[in-house]
Amino acid sequence: MDKKYLLNLIETNHNMAGDLLYLTRVIPQGLVHEWASKLDEPKITEKQAWETLAPRFSMTATDLERQVLDGFIGMTFEEIEMESYKIKKLSGEVKKLHAENEALRATIKKVTIPQFVADWIGECKNNEGGVMSLYGALNEMPTEVASWMIDGGSQNYFARAWLDGYEVEEEKLYYVLSPEEKTMLQINGNGDVLHSMGISLKEAQTYHQLTEKEIKDYDERFWPFAVEVTE
């Protein structure tokens, strides 16, 4: 066997490996290529080629030839096919179980939580360093979220929202009105709260409607003048 034939044989048997799970059991292609490329041709015979390589694997030339042709050290081609079949079958069963689990999760009624709690859960799960653990989320949560969870007795809601998903409750909206029922605050397109020009309630627009948080974050002194939007 000349050098070209041996290189082709190695390349062919390497490609037969197929499944990555077994690649570590294949004779390293690069190493065998290196040895084979150093063979002199046409001075070396096929028998001499196997005899040259065999000592590297502490094997006889006959055993090395047989196992390279089979494609794997210690396995026949039939054994490889059987193992590949088992893996594909197991993979299919795992996918089926995953689909059943997702279908079951879809039937679970999701809890409803405030927007600021949903924002915190989203921030934790989209953390740049990876998903923050539930333990980390509980220990590092903002005061507002902690107050809602502990003072409001919503620990179970937080845990269920974390594990099963959630729906965000529709926040109540308010007009901030003066004693003359003129608007005092509004919100612009950038989400900034500003003083209003004093529009009557009848002429008030959606940008005069603010959440409790937006009002209090701007100035808590305006909260007593908040009137819930009922329309």
matplotlib code that plots the C-alpha trace (Angstrom):
import matplotlib.pyplot as plt

x = [0.0, 1.4, 1.2, -1.8, -3.8, -3.2, -4.1, -7.4, -8.1, -7.6, -9.7, -12.5, -12.6, -12.4, -15.5, -17.3, -17.2, -20.2, -21.6, -19.5, -20.1, -17.6, -15.0, -12.8, -12.6, -11.3, -7.6, -6.7, -6.9, -4.3, -1.7, -2.2, -2.0, 1.3, 2.8, 1.4, 2.8, 6.3, 6.1, 8.4, 6.8, 6.9, 9.5, 7.0, 4.4, 1.0, 2.2, 5.1, 2.7, 0.6, 3.7, 5.1, 2.0, 1.1, 3.7, 2.3, -0.9, 0.8, -1.1, -0.2, -0.3, -3.2, -5.3, -4.6, -5.6, -8.8, -9.9, -9.1, -11.1, -14.0, -13.7, -13.4, -11.0, -12.6, -15.9, -17.2, -19.2, -22.3, -21.8, -21.5, -24.8, -26.6, -25.3, -26.3, -29.8, -30.1, -29.0, -31.4, -34.2, -33.4, -33.2, -36.7, -38.0, -36.4, -38.0, -41.4, -41.1, -40.1, -43.1, -45.4, -43.9, -44.4, -48.0, -48.6, -47.0, -49.4, -52.4, -51.2, -53.0, -50.4, -50.4, -50.9, -48.2, -47.6, -45.4, -42.5, -42.3, -42.4, -39.6, -37.5, -38.0, -37.2, -34.1, -32.9, -33.5, -31.9, -28.9, -25.8, -23.8, -26.4, -29.8, -29.7, -30.9, -34.1, -32.0, -30.1, -33.3, -34.7, -31.6, -31.0, -34.5, -35.4, -37.2, -40.4, -40.5, -39.6, -42.4, -44.9, -43.7, -43.3, -45.7, -48.3, -47.9, -47.1, -44.2, -46.0, -47.0, -43.4, -42.2, -45.0, -44.3, -40.6, -41.2, -44.4, -44.5, -47.0, -49.3, -48.9, -51.8, -53.2, -52.0, -54.5, -54.2, -54.8, -55.4, -53.6, -56.1, -56.1, -59.1, -60.5, -60.3, -57.5, -54.6, -51.4, -49.2, -48.7, -46.2, -44.4, -43.3, -40.1, -41.8, -40.9, -43.4, -44.0, -46.2, -49.4, -50.8, -54.0, -56.4, -59.9, -60.8, -63.3, -60.5, -57.8, -55.9, -54.3, -51.0, -52.5, -53.0, -50.2, -49.6, -49.2, -45.5, -45.0, -46.7, -44.9, -41.5, -42.0, -43.2, -45.2, -46.9, -49.0, -50.5, -53.3, -54.6, -54.7, -58.1, -58.5, -59.4, -62.7, -63.7]
y = [0.0, 3.4, 6.6, 8.0, 4.9, 4.8, 8.5, 7.9, 4.9, 6.9, 9.7, 7.4, 5.5, 8.8, 10.1, 6.8, 7.9, 10.0, 10.5, 13.0, 10.8, 8.3, 10.6, 10.2, 6.5, 7.0, 6.9, 10.7, 11.6, 14.3, 12.1, 9.2, 11.6, 12.9, 9.4, 8.3, 11.3, 10.4, 7.0, 6.5, 5.4, 3.2, 1.5, 0.6, -2.2, -2.4, -4.9, -2.6, 0.4, -1.4, -2.7, 0.9, 2.3, -0.6, 0.0, 3.5, 1.8, -1.2, -3.4, -6.0, -4.9, -7.3, -5.9, -2.3, -2.9, -4.7, -2.0, 0.9, -0.7, -1.1, 2.6, 2.5, 1.2, -1.7, -1.6, -3.3, -1.4, -3.3, -2.3, 1.3, 1.1, -0.4, 2.3, 5.0, 3.6, 3.5, 7.2, 8.3, 6.4, 7.9, 11.4, 10.9, 9.9, 13.0, 15.3, 13.7, 14.2, 17.8, 18.4, 16.8, 18.9, 22.1, 21.1, 20.6, 23.9, 25.6, 24.3, 25.9, 29.1, 31.8, 34.3, 38.0, 40.3, 44.1, 45.5, 46.4, 42.8, 41.5, 44.0, 42.6, 38.9, 39.9, 41.7, 38.7, 36.1, 38.3, 39.1, 39.6, 37.2, 34.4, 33.7, 34.8, 32.1, 32.4, 32.7, 35.6, 37.3, 37.1, 38.4, 41.3, 42.5, 46.2, 47.5, 48.0, 44.3, 43.1, 45.2, 43.7, 40.2, 40.3, 42.9, 41.9, 38.2, 37.4, 35.0, 32.2, 34.5, 35.4, 31.8, 30.7, 33.6, 32.7, 29.0, 28.9, 32.4, 35.2, 37.8, 41.4, 43.1, 46.1, 49.1, 51.7, 55.1, 58.4, 62.0, 64.5, 67.3, 70.6, 71.7, 73.3, 69.9, 71.0, 68.6, 69.3, 66.6, 64.8, 62.4, 62.9, 60.5, 59.7, 58.7, 61.9, 63.4, 67.1, 69.9, 70.2, 73.4, 73.0, 71.2, 70.6, 67.0, 67.0, 67.8, 65.6, 63.2, 59.8, 61.5, 63.1, 59.6, 58.3, 55.3, 55.6, 54.9, 57.6, 60.1, 59.2, 59.0, 62.5, 64.0, 62.2, 65.5, 65.1, 61.7, 63.2, 64.9, 61.7, 60.7, 57.2, 56.9, 55.1, 55.4]
z = [0.0, -1.0, 1.0, -1.0, -0.5, 3.3, 3.6, 1.8, 3.9, 7.1, 5.8, 4.8, 8.2, 10.1, 8.3, 9.1, 12.8, 12.4, 15.9, 18.0, 21.0, 19.7, 18.2, 21.2, 20.6, 17.0, 16.3, 16.1, 12.4, 12.5, 14.3, 11.9, 9.0, 10.3, 10.6, 7.2, 5.5, 6.6, 4.9, 2.0, -1.2, -3.1, -0.8, 1.9, 1.5, 3.0, 5.6, 6.5, 6.8, 9.5, 11.2, 11.3, 12.9, 15.2, 18.0, 18.5, 19.8, 21.5, 19.1, 16.5, 12.9, 12.2, 15.1, 14.2, 10.6, 11.6, 14.1, 11.8, 9.1, 11.6, 12.3, 16.1, 18.7, 20.5, 18.5, 15.4, 12.9, 13.9, 17.6, 16.5, 14.5, 17.5, 19.9, 17.5, 17.3, 21.1, 21.3, 18.6, 20.4, 23.7, 22.2, 20.7, 24.1, 25.8, 23.2, 23.8, 27.5, 27.0, 24.8, 27.3, 30.1, 28.1, 27.4, 31.1, 31.9, 29.5, 31.5, 34.7, 35.6, 35.8, 38.7, 38.1, 39.5, 39.3, 36.6, 38.9, 40.1, 36.5, 35.7, 38.5, 37.5, 33.9, 34.9, 36.9, 34.2, 31.5, 33.6, 31.4, 33.6, 33.1, 34.7, 38.4, 40.8, 42.7, 45.9, 44.3, 43.2, 46.7, 48.4, 46.0, 45.2, 45.4, 48.5, 46.5, 45.4, 48.9, 50.5, 48.0, 48.7, 52.5, 53.7, 51.2, 51.9, 48.3, 48.7, 47.0, 44.1, 43.5, 43.5, 41.2, 38.9, 38.8, 38.1, 35.9, 34.3, 35.0, 33.7, 34.4, 36.1, 34.4, 36.4, 37.6, 36.0, 37.6, 36.7, 39.0, 39.4, 41.1, 43.3, 40.2, 38.4, 36.1, 35.2, 37.1, 35.6, 32.3, 30.7, 27.5, 24.8, 26.5, 29.7, 31.6, 34.0, 33.5, 34.8, 32.8, 31.4, 33.4, 31.0, 32.3, 33.1, 30.2, 27.7, 29.4, 27.1, 27.7, 28.3, 31.4, 32.8, 35.1, 37.3, 41.1, 40.7, 38.1, 40.3, 43.5, 41.8, 40.5, 43.7, 46.4, 47.3, 44.2, 45.2, 47.4, 44.2, 42.2, 40.8, 39.3, 35.7, 35.5, 31.8]

ax = plt.figure().add_subplot(projection="3d")
ax.plot(x, y, z, "-o")
ax.set_aspect("equal")
plt.show()
